[in-house]
Amino acid sequence: MWISRIASITVAMGYVVAAVIINGRLSRDLLILPMVLVFPLGLIWFPNEIGSYIGPLGRGPYVDTPTPGILIAIMGWFFLVGLPVILYFLARSG
């Protein structure tokens, strides 16, 4: 668990540092990035707690069975690493 947490925070900090280097300075727009990173980090850091939730999701569907924590963590890693890689290659090819 700790290895995953350390790896995820390292990747997230790498995104923030890369954004500052690419932008050349700290700007108001860069404050959005840490707020966006909270979602995948939460999924990676607390998969069992999030997966054990049973109840309504707003006005929409109702969760009636717990989700295995490993699936929640995998989803977090997808949002943290997989999705940015996919978006990078899509932007590069277009």
VOBA-1610 file (N, C-alpha, C; in pm, whole numbers, padded with zeros to 5 digits, always signed):
BEGIN
Met+00082-00119+00000Met+00000+00000+00000Met+00087+00126+00000Trp+00191+00127+00083Trp+00275+00246+00089Trp+00353+00269-00039Ile+00392+00162-00106Ile+00465+00176-00233Ile+00376+00245-00335Ser+00250+00205-00341Ser+00156+00266-00434Ser+00133+00412-00400Arg+00125+00444-00273Arg+00104+00584-00232Arg+00225+00669-00267Ile+00344+00619-00239Ile+00466+00695-00269Ile+00480+00713-00420Ala+00455+00607-00496Ala+00465+00615-00642Ala+00363+00714-00698Ser+00241+00711-00646Ser+00137+00801-00699Ser+00166+00947-00668Ile+00213+00975-00548Ile+00243+01115-00514Ile+00366+01163-00592Thr+00459+01072-00621Thr+00575+01107-00703Thr+00533+01143-00845Val+00444+01063-00902Val+00393+01093-01037Val+00317+01225-01037Ala+00233+01246-00937Ala+00156+01370-00930Ala+00248+01491-00916Met+00348+01482-00832Met+00442+01592-00816Met+00521+01615-00945Gly+00550+01506-01017Gly+00616+01520-01147Gly+00531+01598-01245Tyr+00400+01575-01244Tyr+00310+01652-01330Tyr+00314+01801-01295Val+00312+01830-01166Val+00313+01970-01123Val+00444+02037-01161Val+00556+01970-01137Val+00687+02026-01172Val+00698+02045-01323Ala+00654+01947-01400Ala+00659+01958-01546Ala+00572+02073-01595Ala+00456+02091-01534Ala+00369+02201-01574Ala+00433+02336-01545Val+00501+02348-01432Val+00569+02473-01398Val+00684+02498-01495Ile+00760+02394-01527Ile+00873+02409-01619Ile+00824+02446-01759Ile+00720+02380-01806Ile+00668+02408-01940Ile+00608+02549-01945Asn+00537+02589-01841Asn+00474+02721-01837Asn+00577+02830-01810Gly+00687+02795-01746Gly+00792+02892-01719Gly+00776+02969-01590Arg+00660+02958-01526Arg+00636+03029-01401Arg+00511+02971-01336Leu+00492+03006-01212Leu+00369+02968-01144Leu+00259+03064-01188Ser+00147+03011-01227Ser+00036+03097-01267Ser-00092+03048-01201Arg-00194+03128-01214Arg-00323+03092-01154Arg-00380+02965-01219Asp-00353+02947-01347Asp-00403+02828-01417Asp-00343+02699-01362Leu-00221+02705-01312Leu-00155+02586-01259Leu-00215+02540-01127Leu-00295+02624-01063Leu-00360+02584-00938Leu-00469+02479-00962Ile-00515+02470-01085Ile-00619+02372-01118Ile-00560+02231-01118Leu-00437+02216-01161Leu-00376+02082-01172Leu-00376+02005-01040Pro-00330+02062-00929Pro-00337+01985-00803Pro-00480+01948-00764Met-00576+02034-00796Met-00715+02002-00764Met-00765+01885-00849Val-00720+01877-00973Val-00758+01765-01060Val-00691+01636-01012Leu-00569+01646-00964Leu-00494+01528-00920Leu-00549+01468-00792Val-00628+01542-00717Val-00685+01491-00593Val-00775+01369-00620Phe-00849+01371-00730Phe-00941+01260-00761Phe-00867+01127-00779Pro-00770+01117-00872Pro-00702+00987-00885Pro-00620+00949-00762Leu-00563+01049-00695Leu-00487+01017-00574Leu-00578+00962-00466Gly-00698+01014-00456Gly-00794+00961-00359Gly-00831+00817-00389Leu-00847+00786-00517Leu-00879+00648-00556Leu-00764+00553-00524Ile-00641+00600-00542Ile-00524+00516-00517Ile-00498+00503-00367Trp-00513+00610-00292Trp-00480+00610-00150Trp-00586+00543-00064Phe-00711+00551-00104Phe-00820+00498-00021Phe-00913+00405-00099Pro-00859+00303-00167Pro-00945+00219-00251Pro-01045+00136-00172Asn-01006+00084-00057Asn-01098+00000+00020Asn-01211+00081+00080Glu-01180+00201+00126Glu-01283+00286+00183Glu-01383+00329+00078Ile-01334+00367-00040Ile-01423+00409-00148Ile-01500+00289-00202Gly-01434+00175-00216Gly-01499+00056-00269Gly-01605-00002-00178Ser-01596+00025-00049Ser-01693-00033+00044Ser-01822+00048+00051Tyr-01829+00160-00020Tyr-01950+00244-00016Tyr-02068+00170-00079Ile-02179+00173-00009Ile-02305+00121-00061Ile-02409+00230-00037Gly-02478+00269-00142Gly-02580+00372-00128Gly-02601+00446-00258Pro-02680+00554-00253Pro-02711+00627-00376Pro-02593+00711-00424Leu-02588+00731-00554Leu-02490+00821-00615Leu-02566+00943-00665Gly-02588+01036-00578Gly-02667+01154-00615Gly-02810+01115-00645Arg-02861+01164-00755Arg-02998+01130-00797Arg-02998+01011-00892Gly-02881+00963-00925Gly-02868+00857-01025Gly-02877+00718-00966Pro-02786+00632-01008Pro-02793+00490-00970Pro-02765+00467-00822Tyr-02798+00349-00778Tyr-02778+00306-00640Tyr-02676+00195-00640Val-02572+00206-00560Val-02469+00103-00547Val-02515+00005-00441Asp-02535-00122-00482Asp-02587-00220-00386Asp-02487-00326-00345Thr-02368-00325-00405Thr-02263-00418-00364Thr-02129-00344-00360Pro-02042-00381-00268Pro-01911-00315-00262Pro-01826-00349-00385Thr-01737-00258-00419Thr-01644-00277-00529Thr-01509-00317-00470Pro-01443-00419-00525Pro-01311-00456-00472Pro-01214-00338-00479Gly-01138-00322-00373Gly-01044-00211-00364Gly-00943-00209-00477Ile-00902-00325-00524Ile-00803-00331-00632Ile-00858-00267-00760Leu-00987-00283-00786Leu-01046-00220-00904Leu-01049-00068-00891Ile-01076-00021-00771Ile-01075+00124-00746Ile-00934+00179-00766Ala-00834+00108-00714Ala-00695+00153-00729Ala-00652+00151-00876Ile-00691+00048-00949Ile-00658+00041-01092Ile-00721+00157-01166Met-00844+00191-01131Met-00910+00305-01194Met-00834+00434-01162Gly-00788+00447-01038Gly-00709+00564-01001Gly-00580+00575-01081Trp-00512+00461-01098Trp-00389+00462-01179Trp-00418+00493-01325Phe-00533+00447-01375Phe-00570+00481-01512Phe-00588+00632-01526Phe-00660+00694-01432Phe-00680+00838-01439Phe-00551+00916-01419Leu-00460+00863-01339Leu-00335+00932-01310Leu-00231+00917-01421Val-00222+00797-01481Val-00116+00771-01579Val-00173+00738-01718Gly-00269+00648-01724Gly-00319+00601-01853Gly-00388+00708-01935Leu-00480+00780-01875Leu-00555+00883-01948Leu-00466+00996-01998Pro-00373+01049-01918Pro-00283+01152-01973Pro-00198+01102-02090Val-00154+00978-02085Val-00075+00922-02196Val-00161+00914-02322Ile-00284+00866-02307Ile-00375+00857-02422Ile-00402+00996-02479Leu-00431+01092-02392Leu-00459+01228-02438Leu-00336+01291-02504Tyr-00218+01261-02453Tyr-00096+01313-02514Tyr-00081+01263-02657Phe-00099+01135-02677Phe-00083+01078-02812Phe-00194+01123-02905Leu-00314+01142-02855Leu-00422+01194-02938Leu-00395+01337-02980Ala-00345+01419-02887Ala-00314+01558-02920Ala-00195+01568-03016Arg-00101+01478-03001Arg+00019+01479-03085Arg-00013+01436-03227Ser-00106+01345-03244Ser-00138+01296-03378Ser-00232+01389-03453Gly-00300+01478-03381Gly-00401+01564-03445Gly-00355+01697-03484
//
